[in-house]
Amino acid sequence: MGVSKLFWRCLPVGILFICVLFFALWNITVIGPMIQELRLSVVPSTSDNLLAVRSAQTTLSLESQNPNVDERGEWQKKQVRAFCEKHNLDDEYRFPTTPFIRKRFFRHLIFDDKYKLLFCFIPKIGCTTMRRYLFTLQGLIPPETAQWDEISEEEYLEPNIYKASFLKASLKDEERLRKVKSYYKFMVVRNPLERLVSAFRDKIEKPLTSLYDPNLFEGYKRDILKKYRAEEFHQWERDEYSEPISVTFSEYIWWIVESNPQFLNEHFSPVVNNALPCMMKYDFYANFKQFNSDILGLIWRQKLPLEYFYQKGTHTEGHTAKRLQHYYSQLDKELKLKLFEKIFQDLDFYYHLYPEEKTSHVELLQVHQIESFL
């Protein structure tokens, strides 16, 4: 009798255990493969599983991030037309004729015949990320580079400029003009004051340690020091570079202010000079401030492959504002005004596209004449 009672008491537990075991086996053998198949169906076919996973993750979140590229683009075109009229800039389809300016302009225009795209890259405005993406789409660089945090400019990017830009030897002006008129054209813009700081930090701020370094930007450092701190620079030479010597931000800005903008290196020259927006009539101006979401929206609109797009890390607005304040607080009032006068056309171009930033620039430069210029 005791055994019989024990059996009936344990029976429900045994049945529950069998049900749990059956459900677990069914989940592993039936539901698991179904979920895996569903996941794989979202991912574009690729030989690189990491790229596929990244593409699937991006696809799931892309639609919610997608800005209205067409609506913004149409508004931006009207704003750029107003800017061009205000500054009396030529809007005719006419390529530069001065050899240096023509070559610089052509090297900035990357085209893709398959997707009918034309991208104008501007140094210090996401140009490495976008060239890497577009060159990968065209099979000019290996797809695995999309996963790298850093990519060699000399090995992967610069050699392909002559294959995928308007510098391509086989292109005639008639074909270039056809692409300008018929392809979807876009560029990325950035707060000009922020771009100047970025170029300084990347190319100029690092101390000079040798007189004979052939690097182009080391040469610029020597030129700046010889012009604005000649006695100290020559003493440094006589001391055989015993200690590193650095260009200050103030000296760098004086160099910008006193140079001919047409012949400044592309990292420092004005965006309007490099991109010729009045002539090109771009369809969309992405903002570096929201680089990832703007470019993902553009990729979505153009139905471009996602898996090779390397999303940039971004700084918070507070971090960027503190950095700008740190550098521009080093300038005296006279230099701030001269800088503003020098780059006001670039500033006005940016304000026409993103007018909400005008106030912050007034506060940063403390140049209240800004209202009379713009």
Stockholm file with secondary structure:
# STOCKHOLM 1.0

chainA/1-374         MGVSKLFWRCLPVGILFICVLFFALWNITVIGPMIQELRLSVVPSTSDNLLAVRSAQTTLSLESQNPNVDERGEWQKKQVRAFCEKHNLDDEYRFPTTPFIRKRFFRHLIFDDKYKLLFCFIPKIGCTTMRRYLFTLQGLIPPETAQWDEISEEEYLEPNIYKASFLKASLKDEERLRKVKSYYKFMVVRNPLERLVSAFRDKIEKPLTSLYDPNLFEGYKRDILKKYRAEEFHQWERDEYSEPISVTFSEYIWWIVESNPQFLNEHFSPVVNNALPCMMKYDFYANFKQFNSDILGLIWRQKLPLEYFYQKGTHTEGHTAKRLQHYYSQLDKELKLKLFEKIFQDLDFYYHLYPEEKTSHVELLQVHQIESFL
#=GR chainA/1-374 SS CHHHHHHHHHHHHHHHHHHHHHHHHHIIIIIHHHHHHHHHHHSCCCSCHHHHHHHHHHHHHHHHHCCCHHHHHHHHHHHHHHHHHHTTCCCSSCCCCSHHHHHHHHHTEEEETTTTEEEECCTTSSHHHHHHHHHHHTTSSCGGGGGCSCCCIIIIIHHHHHHHBTTCTTCCHHHHHHHHHHSEEEEEECCHHHHHHHHIIIIISSCBCCSCCCCHHHHHHHHHHHHHSHHHHHHHHHTTSCSCBCCCHHHHHHHHHHSCGGGSCTTTSCHHHHHCHHHHCCSEEEEGGGHHHHHHHHHHHHTCCCTTCCCCCCCCHHHHHHHHHHHHTTSCHHHHHHHHHHHHHHHHHHHHHCGGGHHHHHHHHTCTTHHHHC
#=GC SS_cons         CHHHHHHHHHHHHHHHHHHHHHHHHHIIIIIHHHHHHHHHHHSCCCSCHHHHHHHHHHHHHHHHHCCCHHHHHHHHHHHHHHHHHHTTCCCSSCCCCSHHHHHHHHHTEEEETTTTEEEECCTTSSHHHHHHHHHHHTTSSCGGGGGCSCCCIIIIIHHHHHHHBTTCTTCCHHHHHHHHHHSEEEEEECCHHHHHHHHIIIIISSCBCCSCCCCHHHHHHHHHHHHHSHHHHHHHHHTTSCSCBCCCHHHHHHHHHHSCGGGSCTTTSCHHHHHCHHHHCCSEEEEGGGHHHHHHHHHHHHTCCCTTCCCCCCCCHHHHHHHHHHHHTTSCHHHHHHHHHHHHHHHHHHHHHCGGGHHHHHHHHTCTTHHHHC
//
